């Protein structure tokens, strides 16, 4: 069957347009650094450099931020893939994950003076308990707020999701007050471990990737190799047919929410360690950024969510460093709108019914 | 249960038979009359009057959002953008903010000598509606290819971008040392409405403000009702119910959708301009995402697509937010030994209301008939259909 030329043009314009849009910021600032140079203070003297180290620093920072967004974005993408719902409360589940893990540090007595061994085991235990807590919370939300509305118009579930997002935010507000709280910098995140081409690699970067990569591989293995994972894929493809094949669709959807919530909990712990401050509103912003990442990668696609998270992280850190953090939100949302116009299905995604 | 309901219906029909024809119109006239004399029952600047004025403004916004979400079925999560634009229209055209300009049109003699742009409030209302209608169409454009949740996200993104621009607008120069907005400091000393022959409004006497917003509400209500019953209103509902079928029946998709965004936005802009003047400051901190959800809650609690529902939802949440929670119930948690105030968790309360409403009564307080059937009768009809098919076992319902 021949494709209509206009459709083909739109197809390529969309993909290349998106790639050009994504590359615009790093290329622009890279050229700016090379041509105009940037100031570095060496022993109190301003020196103009003409190289890409600064850009490399921003990109490294962005990639490690992006690793956190990727973990959250997977939760969005899994849930959207299976029931076509934007789980608005997901960002706030992530926030609860941060709060839970900081409380657990207190329970385990982790502080700045804790030894390496104690810290390792303590943080591992925190990670596992936080993941269980946020996973269960996500399953609970699905059970209470989404399952009864499975047959109602889709707007209904989206509205309860927004409602739950606000409820969780206020839980956080009552839990730890209305202003950002700083938490102990347990692992000295800014300490440089080694440098690559002049770019310092900090402990925080290693932490973010050290948590994200194993979890993503575990998830990939689970989805592609286990029976439950196969049930998830089947349900995502066609819930009705999956049900006829004897798959317990409700249990599979609960499992999806469990996995998404667990990853959000892990992201919450990493965020608390990495940013060393938490507040009840962090989930809202993180949720929107992660959702943008999921859409950018192609919603329903786990690899896409990781890719999108990393890209959004870089965009965000470039905007933070060059335009000023007060504009970052607008830049990220500007990208979201650009993706929606150019290529609603994202980088790796397939056509969905929602975004043709 | 059903006997009780049938008796109630019989009773209602009997009452309706005795009432004069077009009694609903008489009821409307009666309600408007009560609305007009209501302020004489309260002191001219009481807290209740203040809450009433704010609640009516919310109802105007809810009516605007109802056009987009209720009639056309386009979930708009960035409605606060139009509140912001409307308020900034007032800030730009009715204050000394653009201090290098000297433009005065039909304003009070006192204001006439001040620097800046000062237009009559009615002109500002028209300007706000026009600017917001344009912005609504602009925001609608990228969503034309999208459906459902994606529209929600794009509108949300636009709302947030406008919020960010409002906060950072003081670093955006527009020439002559003037900036786009005043950020979190706010554009203050905005003009109060002035009408030749009546004089300037003041916050010492809230009655004129009340009548002004009541007039705006009645105008918006009238336009809403006429739109719903028009060809355009039917086109919106058709698009909402089945986009593909509607388009194949010859409904112009682009025009119909963009008109929904524009008209909804225009109402929001008028309410925003009124709020800007009433609050006497146009402050970027007012334009938070939570406010979009707040307005959406009104539409949903009232009943999606229902005009009277939007009015009731707006008034109800307006009173709850500005009277019940801060003035009446604020210290309720402390009676139970809890250390917080209800105003802190008001969005949690609205979130809870949204969830409960969706689970228990998704059609809203005053449901639109069509949607009510969709949400309640459809399921029963499907069950009946399933029961008719031989070989399938329908469980007891």
Boltz contact constraints between the chains, C-beta under 6 A:
constraints:
  - contact:
      token1: [A, 86]
      token2: [B, 149]
      max_distance: 6.0
  - contact:
      token1: [A, 145]
      token2: [B, 355]
      max_distance: 6.0
  - contact:
      token1: [A, 148]
      token2: [B, 359]
      max_distance: 6.0
  - contact:
      token1: [A, 152]
      token2: [B, 362]
      max_distance: 6.0
  - contact:
      token1: [A, 154]
      token2: [B, 148]
      max_distance: 6.0
  - contact:
      token1: [A, 155]
      token2: [B, 75]
      max_distance: 6.0
  - contact:
      token1: [A, 156]
      token2: [B, 358]
      max_distance: 6.0
  - contact:
      token1: [A, 156]
      token2: [B, 362]
      max_distance: 6.0
  - contact:
      token1: [A, 159]
      token2: [B, 300]
      max_distance: 6.0
  - contact:
      token1: [A, 159]
      token2: [B, 354]
      max_distance: 6.0
  - contact:
      token1: [A, 159]
      token2: [B, 358]
      max_distance: 6.0
  - contact:
      token1: [A, 160]
      token2: [B, 355]
      max_distance: 6.0
  - contact:
      token1: [A, 160]
      token2: [B, 358]
      max_distance: 6.0
  - contact:
      token1: [A, 162]
      token2: [B, 293]
      max_distance: 6.0
  - contact:
      token1: [A, 163]
      token2: [B, 351]
      max_distance: 6.0
  - contact:
      token1: [A, 163]
      token2: [B, 354]
      max_distance: 6.0
  - contact:
      token1: [A, 163]
      token2: [B, 355]
      max_distance: 6.0
  - contact:
      token1: [A, 166]
      token2: [B, 347]
      max_distance: 6.0
  - contact:
      token1: [A, 166]
      token2: [B, 348]
      max_distance: 6.0
  - contact:
      token1: [A, 166]
      token2: [B, 351]
      max_distance: 6.0
  - contact:
      token1: [A, 167]
      token2: [B, 348]
      max_distance: 6.0
  - contact:
      token1: [A, 167]
      token2: [B, 351]
      max_distance: 6.0
  - contact:
      token1: [A, 167]
      token2: [B, 352]
      max_distance: 6.0
  - contact:
      token1: [A, 170]
      token2: [B, 345]
      max_distance: 6.0
  - contact:
      token1: [A, 170]
      token2: [B, 348]
      max_distance: 6.0
  - contact:
      token1: [A, 174]
      token2: [B, 340]
      max_distance: 6.0
  - contact:
      token1: [A, 326]
      token2: [B, 168]
      max_distance: 6.0
  - contact:
      token1: [A, 329]
      token2: [B, 164]
      max_distance: 6.0
  - contact:
      token1: [A, 330]
      token2: [B, 161]
      max_distance: 6.0
  - contact:
      token1: [A, 330]
      token2: [B, 164]
      max_distance: 6.0
  - contact:
      token1: [A, 333]
      token2: [B, 157]
      max_distance: 6.0
  - contact:
      token1: [A, 333]
      token2: [B, 160]
      max_distance: 6.0
  - contact:
      token1: [A, 333]
      token2: [B, 161]
      max_distance: 6.0
  - contact:
      token1: [A, 336]
      token2: [B, 157]
      max_distance: 6.0
  - contact:
      token1: [A, 337]
      token2: [B, 142]
      max_distance: 6.0
  - contact:
      token1: [A, 337]
      token2: [B, 154]
      max_distance: 6.0
  - contact:
      token1: [A, 337]
      token2: [B, 157]
      max_distance: 6.0
  - contact:
      token1: [A, 340]
      token2: [B, 142]
      max_distance: 6.0
  - contact:
      token1: [A, 340]
      token2: [B, 154]
      max_distance: 6.0
  - contact:
      token1: [A, 341]
      token2: [B, 142]
      max_distance: 6.0
  - contact:
      token1: [A, 354]
      token2: [B, 147]
      max_distance: 6.0
  - contact:
      token1: [A, 354]
      token2: [B, 148]
      max_distance: 6.0
  - contact:
      token1: [A, 354]
      token2: [B, 150]
      max_distance: 6.0
  - contact:
      token1: [A, 355]
      token2: [B, 146]
      max_distance: 6.0
  - contact:
      token1: [A, 355]
      token2: [B, 150]
      max_distance: 6.0
